[in-house]
């Protein structure tokens, strides 16, 4: 399978761009930078041509609209290429030095999967439900993702996956919900997403003065709007509960706290894996 690699970055985020150049060099990766949709230069009317302000997971804030539309730009660019799989980063990530070995040969790709999360979401408590029969590759597990898991800073996508995601326009939820929230997202179910653990990517590689460049900071919804959002999310979680319990009780799923590891291979196993990669 042919791979295309992209990184979403605001044109004015020069500090992020410089930090990512270092991270990519250290990881031995080459990417195509794609200009993010800039909230500072995009009107509300333009956003609402392609997005809805409220969706199945509640309020869809303008900053999150810009982020989702930035990812949609990459999906379109990927489909215009001749690549079979896209590797997509946001511009604030740490990248495992072993990722290069994973993408050198994609013969390990899970059958029937169109979407793969590489990311650790920075939480000390959050767990994701994963299938109990993972595929083992380079001392990491690749397992079906069966419950919601936030984060869209590092993932891989097939052409079918990109087509399905673009067909969701006008978008009504954040990109991470669209990708990995099966309670409210059709693609998060139909694309059969998988998770690599320990993860190969994590966020946090951000220059201090560019921490909120994408404009995600927002006031939480208030009053009736907040109550409606809370009710929607509660109902979605209740609907998902019986299936989650069945999977856990039957042994088909387990709750996992995903972590990030720059290295999972020992020096000897890393050398053997490198020797096995095609030239």
Phi and psi restraints in degrees (value plus and minus 20) as a CYANA .aco file:
   2 UNK   PHI    -107.6   -67.6
   2 UNK   PSI     115.2   155.2
   3 UNK   PHI    -130.4   -90.4
   3 UNK   PSI     118.1   158.1
   4 UNK   PHI    -138.6   -98.6
   4 UNK   PSI     117.4   157.4
   5 UNK   PHI    -138.9   -98.9
   5 UNK   PSI     112.0   152.0
   6 UNK   PHI    -150.2  -110.2
   6 UNK   PSI     130.8   170.8
   7 UNK   PHI    -152.4  -112.4
   7 UNK   PSI     106.5   146.5
   8 UNK   PHI    -106.2   -66.2
   8 UNK   PSI     108.1   148.1
   9 UNK   PHI    -173.4  -133.4
   9 UNK   PSI     116.8   156.8
  10 UNK   PHI     -86.6   -46.6
  10 UNK   PSI     119.1   159.1
  11 UNK   PHI     -79.2   -39.2
  11 UNK   PSI     -55.1   -15.1
  12 UNK   PHI    -106.2   -66.2
  12 UNK   PSI     -23.0    17.0
  13 UNK   PHI    -106.4   -66.4
  13 UNK   PSI      46.5    86.5
  14 UNK   PHI     -86.6   -46.6
  14 UNK   PSI     -53.8   -13.8
  15 UNK   PHI     -85.8   -45.8
  15 UNK   PSI     -63.4   -23.4
  16 UNK   PHI     -82.6   -42.6
  16 UNK   PSI     -63.9   -23.9
  17 UNK   PHI     -78.8   -38.8
  17 UNK   PSI     -64.3   -24.3
  18 UNK   PHI     -85.1   -45.1
  18 UNK   PSI     -62.0   -22.0
  19 UNK   PHI     -83.1   -43.1
  19 UNK   PSI     -58.5   -18.5
  20 UNK   PHI     -91.0   -51.0
  20 UNK   PSI     -52.7   -12.7
  21 UNK   PHI     -80.0   -40.0
  21 UNK   PSI     -60.9   -20.9
  22 UNK   PHI     -87.1   -47.1
  22 UNK   PSI     -66.8   -26.8
  23 UNK   PHI     -81.2   -41.2
  23 UNK   PSI     -61.3   -21.3
  24 UNK   PHI     -88.4   -48.4
  24 UNK   PSI     -59.6   -19.6
  25 UNK   PHI     -83.2   -43.2
  25 UNK   PSI     -64.0   -24.0
  26 UNK   PHI     -84.7   -44.7
  26 UNK   PSI     -52.7   -12.7
  27 UNK   PHI    -105.0   -65.0
  27 UNK   PSI     -27.2    12.8
  28 UNK   PHI      51.0    91.0
  28 UNK   PSI      14.3    54.3
  29 UNK   PHI    -136.1   -96.1
  29 UNK   PSI     128.3   168.3
  30 UNK   PHI    -136.6   -96.6
  30 UNK   PSI     115.1   155.1
  31 UNK   PHI    -151.7  -111.7
  31 UNK   PSI     143.7   183.7
  32 UNK   PHI    -122.8   -82.8
  32 UNK   PSI      99.3   139.3
  33 UNK   PHI     -97.8   -57.8
  33 UNK   PSI     115.2   155.2
  34 UNK   PHI    -139.6   -99.6
  34 UNK   PSI     107.5   147.5
  35 UNK   PHI     -86.0   -46.0
  35 UNK   PSI     104.4   144.4
  36 UNK   PHI     -91.6   -51.6
  36 UNK   PSI     135.2   175.2
  37 UNK   PHI     -89.0   -49.0
  37 UNK   PSI     101.7   141.7
  38 UNK   PHI    -112.8   -72.8
  38 UNK   PSI      95.0   135.0
  39 UNK   PHI     -80.2   -40.2
  39 UNK   PSI     -51.5   -11.5
  40 UNK   PHI     -89.2   -49.2
  40 UNK   PSI     -38.4     1.6
  41 UNK   PHI    -138.1   -98.1
  41 UNK   PSI      -9.1    30.9
  42 UNK   PHI    -142.8  -102.8
  42 UNK   PSI     104.7   144.7
  43 UNK   PHI     -96.7   -56.7
  43 UNK   PSI     141.7   181.7
  44 UNK   PHI     -80.5   -40.5
  44 UNK   PSI     -59.0   -19.0
  45 UNK   PHI     -81.6   -41.6
  45 UNK   PSI     -60.4   -20.4
  46 UNK   PHI     -85.1   -45.1
  46 UNK   PSI     -61.0   -21.0
  47 UNK   PHI     -83.0   -43.0
  47 UNK   PSI     -62.4   -22.4
  48 UNK   PHI     -96.9   -56.9
  48 UNK   PSI     -26.9    13.1
  49 UNK   PHI     -91.1   -51.1
  49 UNK   PSI     -45.4    -5.4
  50 UNK   PHI    -140.8  -100.8
  50 UNK   PSI     -23.4    16.6
  51 UNK   PHI    -159.3  -119.3
  51 UNK   PSI     139.8   179.8
  52 UNK   PHI    -130.6   -90.6
  52 UNK   PSI     125.7   165.7
  53 UNK   PHI     -99.3   -59.3
  53 UNK   PSI     -31.5     8.5
  54 UNK   PHI    -164.6  -124.6
  54 UNK   PSI     117.2   157.2
  55 UNK   PHI    -160.4  -120.4
  55 UNK   PSI    -183.5  -143.5
  56 UNK   PHI     -89.2   -49.2
  56 UNK   PSI     -34.3     5.7
  57 UNK   PHI    -130.2   -90.2
  57 UNK   PSI     -12.2    27.8
  58 UNK   PHI      88.8   128.8
  58 UNK   PSI    -169.8  -129.8
  59 UNK   PHI     -82.3   -42.3
  59 UNK   PSI     115.0   155.0
  60 UNK   PHI    -132.2   -92.2
  60 UNK   PSI      76.4   116.4
  61 UNK   PHI     -91.8   -51.8
  61 UNK   PSI     137.6   177.6
  62 UNK   PHI     -79.8   -39.8
  62 UNK   PSI     -61.8   -21.8
  63 UNK   PHI     -81.4   -41.4
  63 UNK   PSI     -59.2   -19.2
  64 UNK   PHI     -91.0   -51.0
  64 UNK   PSI     -53.1   -13.1
  65 UNK   PHI     -79.4   -39.4
  65 UNK   PSI     -67.2   -27.2
  66 UNK   PHI     -80.2   -40.2
  66 UNK   PSI     -59.1   -19.1
  67 UNK   PHI     -86.2   -46.2
  67 UNK   PSI     -66.0   -26.0
  68 UNK   PHI     -81.5   -41.5
  68 UNK   PSI     -62.8   -22.8
  69 UNK   PHI     -86.5   -46.5
  69 UNK   PSI     -50.1   -10.1
  70 UNK   PHI     -84.4   -44.4
  70 UNK   PSI     -62.4   -22.4
  71 UNK   PHI     -86.5   -46.5
  71 UNK   PSI     -58.3   -18.3
  72 UNK   PHI     -81.5   -41.5
  72 UNK   PSI     -56.1   -16.1
  73 UNK   PHI     -78.7   -38.7
  73 UNK   PSI     -61.4   -21.4
  74 UNK   PHI     -86.7   -46.7
  74 UNK   PSI     -62.6   -22.6
  75 UNK   PHI     -78.9   -38.9
  75 UNK   PSI     -61.9   -21.9
  76 UNK   PHI     -85.0   -45.0
  76 UNK   PSI     -62.9   -22.9
  77 UNK   PHI     -84.3   -44.3
  77 UNK   PSI     -59.9   -19.9
  78 UNK   PHI     -80.9   -40.9
  78 UNK   PSI     -65.8   -25.8
  79 UNK   PHI     -86.8   -46.8
  79 UNK   PSI     -44.9    -4.9
  80 UNK   PHI     -98.6   -58.6
  80 UNK   PSI     -30.2     9.8
  81 UNK   PHI    -112.1   -72.1
  81 UNK   PSI    -197.9  -157.9
  82 UNK   PHI    -123.9   -83.9
  82 UNK   PSI      -5.1    34.9
  83 UNK   PHI     -97.9   -57.9
  83 UNK   PSI     133.9   173.9
  84 UNK   PHI    -113.3   -73.3
  84 UNK   PSI     -50.7   -10.7
  85 UNK   PHI    -156.1  -116.1
  85 UNK   PSI     121.3   161.3
  86 UNK   PHI    -131.7   -91.7
  86 UNK   PSI     117.8   157.8
  87 UNK   PHI    -128.1   -88.1
  87 UNK   PSI     102.2   142.2
  88 UNK   PHI    -144.0  -104.0
  88 UNK   PSI     108.5   148.5
  89 UNK   PHI    -139.3   -99.3
  89 UNK   PSI     130.8   170.8
  90 UNK   PHI    -112.5   -72.5
  90 UNK   PSI     148.5   188.5
  91 UNK   PHI    -115.6   -75.6
  91 UNK   PSI      18.5    58.5
  92 UNK   PHI    -164.5  -124.5
  92 UNK   PSI      21.6    61.6
  93 UNK   PHI    -134.5   -94.5
  93 UNK   PSI     131.8   171.8
  94 UNK   PHI    -116.6   -76.6
  94 UNK   PSI     119.6   159.6
  95 UNK   PHI    -143.9  -103.9
  95 UNK   PSI     109.2   149.2
  96 UNK   PHI     -80.1   -40.1
  96 UNK   PSI     120.9   160.9
  97 UNK   PHI     -88.6   -48.6
  97 UNK   PSI     -30.9     9.1
  98 UNK   PHI    -111.9   -71.9
  98 UNK   PSI     -27.1    12.9
  99 UNK   PHI     -80.0   -40.0
  99 UNK   PSI     -56.0   -16.0
 100 UNK   PHI     -76.4   -36.4
 100 UNK   PSI     -57.3   -17.3
 101 UNK   PHI     -89.6   -49.6
 101 UNK   PSI     -52.5   -12.5
 102 UNK   PHI     -87.6   -47.6
 102 UNK   PSI     -58.3   -18.3
 103 UNK   PHI    -112.2   -72.2
 103 UNK   PSI     -27.1    12.9
 104 UNK   PHI     -87.2   -47.2
 104 UNK   PSI     -48.3    -8.3
 105 UNK   PHI    -167.4  -127.4
 105 UNK   PSI      93.8   133.8
 106 UNK   PHI    -115.8   -75.8
 106 UNK   PSI       3.0    43.0
 107 UNK   PHI     -86.5   -46.5
 107 UNK   PSI     -35.2     4.8
 108 UNK   PHI    -101.0   -61.0
 108 UNK   PSI     -26.3    13.7
 109 UNK   PHI     -75.0   -35.0
 109 UNK   PSI     110.8   150.8
 110 UNK   PHI     -84.2   -44.2
 110 UNK   PSI     114.8   154.8
 111 UNK   PHI     -83.5   -43.5
 111 UNK   PSI     113.4   153.4
 112 UNK   PHI      61.1   101.1
 112 UNK   PSI     -23.3    16.7
 113 UNK   PHI    -111.5   -71.5
 113 UNK   PSI     113.9   153.9
 114 UNK   PHI    -136.7   -96.7
 114 UNK   PSI     -17.6    22.4
 115 UNK   PHI    -172.6  -132.6
 115 UNK   PSI     111.3   151.3
 116 UNK   PHI    -156.4  -116.4
 116 UNK   PSI     104.5   144.5
 117 UNK   PHI    -110.3   -70.3
 117 UNK   PSI     109.0   149.0
 118 UNK   PHI    -121.1   -81.1
 118 UNK   PSI     -20.0    20.0
 119 UNK   PHI    -122.1   -82.1
 119 UNK   PSI     124.4   164.4
 120 UNK   PHI    -116.9   -76.9
 120 UNK   PSI     101.2   141.2
 121 UNK   PHI    -102.0   -62.0
 121 UNK   PSI     104.8   144.8
 122 UNK   PHI     -91.5   -51.5
 122 UNK   PSI      65.6   105.6
 123 UNK   PHI    -164.0  -124.0
 123 UNK   PSI     117.0   157.0
 124 UNK   PHI    -103.3   -63.3
 124 UNK   PSI     -31.5     8.5
 125 UNK   PHI    -142.3  -102.3
 125 UNK   PSI     -45.3    -5.3
 126 UNK   PHI     -87.7   -47.7
 126 UNK   PSI     116.4   156.4
 127 UNK   PHI    -142.4  -102.4
 127 UNK   PSI     133.0   173.0
 128 UNK   PHI    -140.9  -100.9
 128 UNK   PSI     126.5   166.5
 129 UNK   PHI    -106.4   -66.4
 129 UNK   PSI     100.3   140.3
 130 UNK   PHI    -139.7   -99.7
 130 UNK   PSI     132.8   172.8
 131 UNK   PHI     -83.3   -43.3
 131 UNK   PSI     131.9   171.9
 132 UNK   PHI    -110.8   -70.8
 132 UNK   PSI     -17.1    22.9
 133 UNK   PHI    -142.4  -102.4
 133 UNK   PSI      48.6    88.6
 134 UNK   PHI     -91.3   -51.3
 134 UNK   PSI     137.4   177.4
 135 UNK   PHI    -111.7   -71.7
 135 UNK   PSI     110.8   150.8
 136 UNK   PHI    -118.1   -78.1
 136 UNK   PSI     107.0   147.0
 137 UNK   PHI    -167.0  -127.0
 137 UNK   PSI     106.6   146.6
 138 UNK   PHI      30.1    70.1
 138 UNK   PSI      21.5    61.5
 139 UNK   PHI      44.1    84.1
 139 UNK   PSI       4.9    44.9
 140 UNK   PHI    -149.4  -109.4
 140 UNK   PSI     136.4   176.4
 141 UNK   PHI    -116.5   -76.5
 141 UNK   PSI     124.1   164.1
 142 UNK   PHI    -140.5  -100.5
 142 UNK   PSI      90.0   130.0
 143 UNK   PHI    -151.5  -111.5
 143 UNK   PSI     129.7   169.7
 144 UNK   PHI     -78.1   -38.1
 144 UNK   PSI     115.9   155.9
 145 UNK   PHI    -114.0   -74.0
 145 UNK   PSI     100.0   140.0
 146 UNK   PHI    -134.3   -94.3
 146 UNK   PSI     -19.9    20.1
 147 UNK   PHI    -163.4  -123.4
 147 UNK   PSI     154.0   194.0
 148 UNK   PHI     -82.7   -42.7
 148 UNK   PSI     118.2   158.2
 149 UNK   PHI    -167.6  -127.6
 149 UNK   PSI      98.9   138.9
 150 UNK   PHI     -91.9   -51.9
 150 UNK   PSI     142.4   182.4
 151 UNK   PHI      94.0   134.0
 151 UNK   PSI     108.8   148.8
 152 UNK   PHI    -157.3  -117.3
 152 UNK   PSI      12.2    52.2
 153 UNK   PHI    -108.2   -68.2
 153 UNK   PSI     -31.9     8.1
 154 UNK   PHI    -180.9  -140.9
 154 UNK   PSI      88.7   128.7
 155 UNK   PHI    -173.5  -133.5
 155 UNK   PSI     145.7   185.7
 156 UNK   PHI    -144.4  -104.4
 156 UNK   PSI     129.3   169.3
 157 UNK   PHI    -167.6  -127.6
 157 UNK   PSI     117.1   157.1
 158 UNK   PHI    -105.3   -65.3
 158 UNK   PSI     152.1   192.1
 159 UNK   PHI     -82.8   -42.8
 159 UNK   PSI     -62.9   -22.9
 160 UNK   PHI     -79.4   -39.4
 160 UNK   PSI     -61.5   -21.5
 161 UNK   PHI     -78.8   -38.8
 161 UNK   PSI     -64.5   -24.5
 162 UNK   PHI     -83.6   -43.6
 162 UNK   PSI     -60.6   -20.6
 163 UNK   PHI     -83.2   -43.2
 163 UNK   PSI     -63.8   -23.8
 164 UNK   PHI     -83.9   -43.9
 164 UNK   PSI     -62.4   -22.4
 165 UNK   PHI     -86.3   -46.3
 165 UNK   PSI     -63.6   -23.6
 166 UNK   PHI     -85.2   -45.2
 166 UNK   PSI     -48.0    -8.0
 167 UNK   PHI     -90.9   -50.9
 167 UNK   PSI     -29.1    10.9
 168 UNK   PHI    -100.1   -60.1
 168 UNK   PSI     -29.7    10.3
 169 UNK   PHI     -83.8   -43.8
 169 UNK   PSI     124.3   164.3
 170 UNK   PHI     -89.3   -49.3
 170 UNK   PSI     115.6   155.6
 171 UNK   PHI     -94.0   -54.0
 171 UNK   PSI     124.4   164.4
 172 UNK   PHI    -151.5  -111.5
 172 UNK   PSI      -2.6    37.4
 173 UNK   PHI    -177.6  -137.6
 173 UNK   PSI     143.9   183.9
 174 UNK   PHI     -83.0   -43.0
 174 UNK   PSI     137.8   177.8
 175 UNK   PHI     -83.0   -43.0
 175 UNK   PSI     -57.5   -17.5
 176 UNK   PHI     -89.1   -49.1
 176 UNK   PSI     -53.3   -13.3
 177 UNK   PHI     -88.6   -48.6
 177 UNK   PSI     -61.9   -21.9
 178 UNK   PHI     -80.7   -40.7
 178 UNK   PSI     -58.7   -18.7
 179 UNK   PHI     -98.2   -58.2
 179 UNK   PSI     -63.9   -23.9
 180 UNK   PHI    -153.9  -113.9
 180 UNK   PSI      11.7    51.7
 181 UNK   PHI    -145.6  -105.6
 181 UNK   PSI      65.6   105.6
 182 UNK   PHI     -85.4   -45.4
 182 UNK   PSI     -32.5     7.5
 183 UNK   PHI     -87.7   -47.7
 183 UNK   PSI     -49.0    -9.0
 184 UNK   PHI    -153.8  -113.8
 184 UNK   PSI     -21.8    18.2
 185 UNK   PHI    -138.8   -98.8
 185 UNK   PSI     101.6   141.6
 186 UNK   PHI     -80.8   -40.8
 186 UNK   PSI     -66.8   -26.8
 187 UNK   PHI     -79.7   -39.7
 187 UNK   PSI     -53.6   -13.6
 188 UNK   PHI     -86.5   -46.5
 188 UNK   PSI     -34.1     5.9
 189 UNK   PHI    -120.4   -80.4
 189 UNK   PSI     -69.1   -29.1
 190 UNK   PHI     -94.1   -54.1
 190 UNK   PSI     -44.4    -4.4
 191 UNK   PHI    -105.1   -65.1
 191 UNK   PSI     -21.1    18.9
 192 UNK   PHI      31.7    71.7
 192 UNK   PSI      37.7    77.7
 193 UNK   PHI     -83.5   -43.5
 193 UNK   PSI     126.6   166.6
 194 UNK   PHI    -142.7  -102.7
 194 UNK   PSI     140.4   180.4
 195 UNK   PHI    -143.6  -103.6
 195 UNK   PSI     114.8   154.8
 196 UNK   PHI    -111.7   -71.7
 196 UNK   PSI     110.2   150.2
 197 UNK   PHI    -163.0  -123.0
 197 UNK   PSI     114.8   154.8
 198 UNK   PHI     -75.8   -35.8
 198 UNK   PSI     127.9   167.9
 199 UNK   PHI     -90.7   -50.7
 199 UNK   PSI     137.8   177.8
 200 UNK   PHI    -121.9   -81.9
 200 UNK   PSI     -28.3    11.7
 201 UNK   PHI    -160.1  -120.1
 201 UNK   PSI     123.5   163.5
 202 UNK   PHI    -168.1  -128.1
 202 UNK   PSI     131.7   171.7
 203 UNK   PHI    -100.6   -60.6
 203 UNK   PSI     154.9   194.9
 204 UNK   PHI      98.4   138.4
 204 UNK   PSI     -25.7    14.3
 205 UNK   PHI    -107.7   -67.7
 205 UNK   PSI      52.4    92.4
 206 UNK   PHI    -147.2  -107.2
 206 UNK   PSI     107.2   147.2
 207 UNK   PHI     -78.6   -38.6
 207 UNK   PSI     118.5   158.5
 208 UNK   PHI     -75.2   -35.2
 208 UNK   PSI     -55.1   -15.1
 209 UNK   PHI    -106.8   -66.8
 209 UNK   PSI     -17.0    23.0
 210 UNK   PHI    -145.3  -105.3
 210 UNK   PSI       6.5    46.5
 211 UNK   PHI     -87.2   -47.2
 211 UNK   PSI     -47.4    -7.4
 212 UNK   PHI    -143.7  -103.7
 212 UNK   PSI      13.3    53.3
 213 UNK   PHI     -80.7   -40.7
 213 UNK   PSI     -49.6    -9.6
 214 UNK   PHI    -100.9   -60.9
 214 UNK   PSI     -24.0    16.0
 215 UNK   PHI      54.8    94.8
 215 UNK   PSI      10.3    50.3
 216 UNK   PHI     -95.6   -55.6
 216 UNK   PSI     -44.4    -4.4
 217 UNK   PHI     -79.9   -39.9
 217 UNK   PSI     111.6   151.6
 218 UNK   PHI    -177.5  -137.5
 218 UNK   PSI     138.1   178.1
 219 UNK   PHI     -95.8   -55.8
 219 UNK   PSI     121.5   161.5
 220 UNK   PHI     -86.2   -46.2
 220 UNK   PSI     128.8   168.8
 221 UNK   PHI     -80.1   -40.1
 221 UNK   PSI     128.5   168.5
 222 UNK   PHI    -138.5   -98.5
 222 UNK   PSI     143.0   183.0
 223 UNK   PHI      38.4    78.4
 223 UNK   PSI    -154.5  -114.5
 224 UNK   PHI     -82.0   -42.0
 224 UNK   PSI     -55.3   -15.3
 225 UNK   PHI     -85.5   -45.5
 225 UNK   PSI     -60.7   -20.7
 226 UNK   PHI     -85.7   -45.7
 226 UNK   PSI     -61.8   -21.8
 227 UNK   PHI     -84.5   -44.5
 227 UNK   PSI     -57.9   -17.9
 228 UNK   PHI     -85.4   -45.4
 228 UNK   PSI     -63.3   -23.3
 229 UNK   PHI     -82.9   -42.9
 229 UNK   PSI     -65.0   -25.0
 230 UNK   PHI     -82.2   -42.2
 230 UNK   PSI     -60.0   -20.0
 231 UNK   PHI     -86.2   -46.2
 231 UNK   PSI     -62.7   -22.7
 232 UNK   PHI     -80.4   -40.4
 232 UNK   PSI     -66.1   -26.1
 233 UNK   PHI     -88.0   -48.0
 233 UNK   PSI     -59.4   -19.4
 234 UNK   PHI     -83.1   -43.1
 234 UNK   PSI     -62.6   -22.6
 235 UNK   PHI     -84.9   -44.9
 235 UNK   PSI     -59.9   -19.9
 236 UNK   PHI     -82.9   -42.9
 236 UNK   PSI     -61.6   -21.6
 237 UNK   PHI     -87.5   -47.5
 237 UNK   PSI     -57.7   -17.7
 238 UNK   PHI     -86.0   -46.0
 238 UNK   PSI     -60.1   -20.1
 239 UNK   PHI     -84.0   -44.0
 239 UNK   PSI     -54.6   -14.6
 240 UNK   PHI    -100.2   -60.2
 240 UNK   PSI     -40.6    -0.6
 241 UNK   PHI     -78.5   -38.5
 241 UNK   PSI     -67.4   -27.4
 242 UNK   PHI     -78.3   -38.3
 242 UNK   PSI     -62.3   -22.3
 243 UNK   PHI     -87.4   -47.4
 243 UNK   PSI     -60.2   -20.2
 244 UNK   PHI     -80.3   -40.3
 244 UNK   PSI     -66.5   -26.5
 245 UNK   PHI     -83.6   -43.6
 245 UNK   PSI     -61.4   -21.4
 246 UNK   PHI     -81.0   -41.0
 246 UNK   PSI     -63.8   -23.8
 247 UNK   PHI     -84.1   -44.1
 247 UNK   PSI     -60.1   -20.1
 248 UNK   PHI     -89.8   -49.8
 248 UNK   PSI     -66.0   -26.0
 249 UNK   PHI     -85.7   -45.7
 249 UNK   PSI     -56.9   -16.9
 250 UNK   PHI    -100.1   -60.1
 250 UNK   PSI     -26.6    13.4
 251 UNK   PHI      62.5   102.5
 251 UNK   PSI      -8.9    31.1
 252 UNK   PHI    -105.9   -65.9
 252 UNK   PSI     -28.6    11.4
 253 UNK   PHI    -166.8  -126.8
 253 UNK   PSI     138.7   178.7
 254 UNK   PHI    -162.7  -122.7
 254 UNK   PSI     133.6   173.6
 255 UNK   PHI    -110.1   -70.1
 255 UNK   PSI     108.2   148.2
 256 UNK   PHI    -148.8  -108.8
 256 UNK   PSI     114.5   154.5
 257 UNK   PHI    -112.4   -72.4
 257 UNK   PSI      85.3   125.3
 258 UNK   PHI     -87.1   -47.1
 258 UNK   PSI     117.2   157.2
 259 UNK   PHI    -140.7  -100.7
 259 UNK   PSI     148.9   188.9
 260 UNK   PHI    -126.7   -86.7
 260 UNK   PSI     119.5   159.5
 261 UNK   PHI    -158.4  -118.4
 261 UNK   PSI     101.6   141.6
 262 UNK   PHI     -82.7   -42.7
 262 UNK   PSI     -58.2   -18.2
 263 UNK   PHI    -152.6  -112.6
 263 UNK   PSI     115.2   155.2
 264 UNK   PHI    -136.5   -96.5
 264 UNK   PSI     -37.8     2.2
 265 UNK   PHI    -109.9   -69.9
 265 UNK   PSI     124.5   164.5
 266 UNK   PHI     -96.5   -56.5
 266 UNK   PSI     150.7   190.7
 267 UNK   PHI     -78.9   -38.9
 267 UNK   PSI     -62.5   -22.5
 268 UNK   PHI     -87.0   -47.0
 268 UNK   PSI     -64.7   -24.7
 269 UNK   PHI     -89.2   -49.2
 269 UNK   PSI     -52.6   -12.6
 270 UNK   PHI     -84.6   -44.6
 270 UNK   PSI     -61.0   -21.0
 271 UNK   PHI     -85.3   -45.3
 271 UNK   PSI     -61.0   -21.0
 272 UNK   PHI     -85.3   -45.3
 272 UNK   PSI     -60.3   -20.3
 273 UNK   PHI     -84.7   -44.7
 273 UNK   PSI     -59.7   -19.7
 274 UNK   PHI     -84.2   -44.2
 274 UNK   PSI     -60.3   -20.3
 275 UNK   PHI     -84.9   -44.9
 275 UNK   PSI     -49.8    -9.8
 276 UNK   PHI    -100.2   -60.2
 276 UNK   PSI     -33.6     6.4
 277 UNK   PHI     -93.6   -53.6
 277 UNK   PSI     124.3   164.3
 278 UNK   PHI     -87.0   -47.0
 278 UNK   PSI     125.8   165.8
